[in-house]
Amino acid sequence: MDLSRSPLALPFPDMPDIDGVTPRIARAQYKDWDRCDLTYVELAEGTAVAGVFTRNICCSSEVEIGRENVAAGRARALIVNAGNSNAFTGYRGREAVEQIMDQVAEHLACPREQVFVSSTGVIGVPLPKDKAAAGVEAVLETSPCSWRDAADTIGTTDTFAKGATVSAMIGDQRIEFTAIIKGSGMIAPDMATMLGYIFTDAAVSPTFLQCALSQATKGSFNAITVDSDTSTSDTVLAFATGKAGNMPLTDADDPGADAFIAALEDICRQLAHLVVRDGEGAQKFIEVRVSGAVSDESARRVGLAIANSPLVKTAIAGGDANWGRVVMAVGKAGEPADRDKLSIGFGGIWMAREGQPLPDYDETPVAKHLEGREVTLEVDLGLGEGRAEIWTCDLTHGYIEINADYRS
């Protein structure tokens, strides 16, 4: 399997430490590979937590337990296993998760419900309890690591480490956010479509943090797709240690809440884009802009129909300005659309307006646009004010090669 660096990769940013957050890594050897595959993040007492999880019915025990525990709103630790998703593993999978939680909880002298576990990798193989126990024991004794090391360790088919950082002002107090994420394939909306972890030193209530994260998800993690497949393990968790010293935020109307929400939405969007940029086999980053829909949700569904179309994605991979495939995708979306009001363009150049090809349309600049790494596709339905942006990537032979050889 060739996992050479994606041509769409962005450099890993300089990420500040977050007061109350300590990451560590170790080797549990969940697969036969020469790398760290277990990440442990210790969190200060009183850390608030919020989460969004996959809606895949065949989800992992990690997701089931995470959903249960996030309701309590507090966290002391995060454990991420790479190489084995521990999904579709029945009671043995759940026992492995509970063993990890108990082991970490005993170390921290905290309720086990405050220990969050994620796993990613091959489906259908129970997480080995002996390797899990040895891995946790090892990671608890290691020195703190960098965010870059933690980002590398949570990856599976990822070709580059993914991280983001932003800051905001709440009154006179500066707050920091850092985040890492993994994801490359099995990426589609329905939350979360990857494993992502956001850390901030802001003081916020768990209820407010959950509301803000759920809102931020709509225009980020739920607006991307690589292959239309929603994973069994998808999780995004946000942790707030409260160490920044700001006046605690408990409601969207509190002073400074708008700045916090904007920063959270920014970092979520950055993370979502990084996942698309590392789409398996991807050569082009594609932004689909839909306007003129009867509602924003209708525009979103149309955008996803376009972004998930293998015919559209392969045409863009080949640099073919085949706007007829876009017409097809709009029509199959099941949303209100009128052929005679539909307009389509690439790279800011309209090819068809109100159901008709433009008589003076010149494909040369469009073809030039499609040669680039970043492609913009625009659709105006001409029916209303609804709009949405969806991000995806092209579909190449590389995607087939990676997934045909995934378990080998």
C-alpha angles and dihedrals in degrees: 000000000000110000097170115160115286114252086227094057120131123210117263108258129234101262124197124227114258115225108244095021123102120176124198134174137203144163119267092161096223086164133027096265138120101240145080112276105172124076124191124187119188116206131201119256112274095028111159118227136196130176147187120201142191119279091212105132091217093059127156127261087249089063094045093050092041091055090051095047100043089066089071089060101218134099138184102174148014126207121190122189119197126200099034122059093195087214124142089020102119123207092344090061092050092048090054091053093047090049091055092047092050092047094052094040091054090051093051096035090232135125110280089232086073092063114088121200130194130179131189134182136058117017123228102032117106114236105256107246094207093054091044093053093046092046094052091046090052097046093050088061099046127098121257114277136210123267088246091059091048091050091051092049098055092053129103115171090001114129097200138026113259125211140146138189136191137165135207140185122243103188105309093336123098116216126196133214127194126175142178129196141180127204139122110147138020086049122156137127122275095095138311111005095184143016111278133166126193123192128190136169092217121123108237136147118252091241093054091045091052093049092048093048094047090051093047090052093065096067097035124026093023092049099060134079135173102173108351092252119128113209127232092231107042114147138160117187129185121202126193117190097188092223096125092081097229122145102276115260115225103157139032089244094058116113108268095018092111091056091050092049092048092051092048092049090049095053093044091053091049091052093047092052091050091057092052091047087058095045108148108274092355120162099166135044109218128200115195113200117193122187136163095047124144089248141357091255091052089050089051092053092049090048091051092049089056095042093049096047111113089203093055093043094049092046090055090046088057095044091245114151091210100159091173088076089056090053088052093051093049090050095051094049092089091229129121109283136153119209091210094054098043121116126187133190144164125215094355093307116116114221099177131021127195094348097314134095110247109254093223095043113144114196095197098088091041091053088049090052091051090055090067129088094243120056129186121202119189130196126181113190093189094217108101148325100293117123140170142172122220126184126209142142137237124272115241141166086265092071091056093046093051096047097040088057099035100118096038 
